C-alpha cells in the first residue's frame, strides 16, 4: 500500500462521514443559492446536523442548545427578516460575475491549504479521547459557569441586555 | 462515539470556515453575508468542542477537568455573542432598508472617504 492513514477506518468514521458530508453540502448551499430563503433553509439543515455531531462529541448540553438557539431562534429571526424585506426569488439581488468571485475563491482555497498543512499533520495521530465521562452534561457546564467563569457569565448577560436594547432602538421607526 | 480521529472534526470545521469566508467575500446580499458569519462561528464552535474532547496538548491529568470545561464554556459564550450580534445586525439591515429601499451591500458607500 503506497500510503496508509495514521488512524484506523472504523464504522463510526462512516457515520461521521455521512453527517459531515450533509453538513458540508448544506454549507456550500448557503453560499451558492441565489435565493436567500434557500440559503436560510440550507443553514437550518447545517445547524441541525451539526447538533448531532456535537452529540457524537458527547457534548449533549451544547447540542441541545445548538438546536434551540441556532436552528430555532436565530434562524427564525433570519427568515422573518427575509420575509419582511421581501427578498425572495423575484427580487433577489442580481449577483454580478466580477473579479471578486474568483479572488474570493482563490483566497479561500489558499487559506484552507495554509491552515490544513499546519494543523492536520501535527494532529493526525490524535485518536484517543482524554476527556472524562459526563463532561458535556448540563450539571458540569452549570457548575463551571457558576464557579470558575462567573464573571464572564455576568458580562455575557450585560452584553445580551445591551443587544436587546440596541435592537429595539434600531428597529423603532421614531423614538 | 469512539473511533473517529480528531482531524475528522477539524477538517469539517476548516471546510465550513472556508466556505463562510468565501461567502462573505463573494455575496452581495447582507443577510446571506450574516449567514456566512454564523457558519464561521459554528465552525469555530465545532473546533472548540473537538479539542475539548480529545485534548491533544500535554495537559497534565490533574488539570484535565478544568481544561475540558474551558472548551465547553467558550462555546456557550460564542452562542451568546452570536445571538446578540444577529439581533443588532438584522436591526441595522432593517434600518438601512427603510432608509434606502435596497440592501445591496455594494451600494453602501456612505462611509467611503
Interface residues (C-beta under 8 A of the other chain):
Chain A: X6 X7 X8 X10 X11 X12 X13 X15 X16 X17 X20 X23 X24 X27 X28 X30 X31 X36 X39 X40 X43 X46 X47 X50 X53 X54 X56 X57 X58 X59 X61 X62 X65 X66 X69 X70 X73 X74 X77 X78 X81 X82 X84 X85 X87 X92 X93 X95 X96 X100 X101 X103 X104 X105 X107 X108 X109 X111 X112 X115 X116 X119 X120 X123 X124 X126 X127 X128 X129 X130 X131 X132 X135 X136 X140 X141 X144 X145 X148 X149 X152 X156 X159 X160 X162 X163 X164 X166 X167 X169 X170 X171 X173
Chain B: X1 X2 X3 X4 X5 X6 X7 X8 X9 X10 X11 X12 X14 X15 X16 X18 X19 X20 X21 X22 X23 X25 X26 X27 X28 X29 X31 X32 X34 X35 X36 X38 X39 X42 X45 X46 X49 X50 X52 X53 X54 X55 X56 X59 X64 X65 X66 X68 X69 X72 X73 X75 X76 X77 X79 X80 X81 X82 X83 X84 X85 X86 X87 X88 X90 X91 X92 X93 X94 X95 X97 X98 X103 X104
